[in-house]
């Protein structure tokens, strides 16, 4: 069994398994994410240790975080950041939720 199978990282189905209103809750990463700020739980390619990266933004097939760039295949779980964890001039509250729903309408 390879490290990806051991860590459960072969579940990138793209299935939508969380809503933009579900902030602060950890969800298994399926490959689906909003264009929003996340914390992620990941494993490094060379180690089996699970780590957390904070204030990450998804782009392409990776998350860009304060701690570095992490490929989707290494992400185990995602957590939408709470409004209080976002930078000072961020869109927050219902406006933030509505923006994500507009972007992902029909999915």
ABEGO torsion letter per residue (X at the ends): XBAAAAAGAAABAGBBABBAABBGBBBBBAGBBBBBBBBBBBBBAABABBBBBBGBBBBEABBBBAAEBBBAAABABBBBBBAAABBAABBBEAAAAAAAAAAABGX
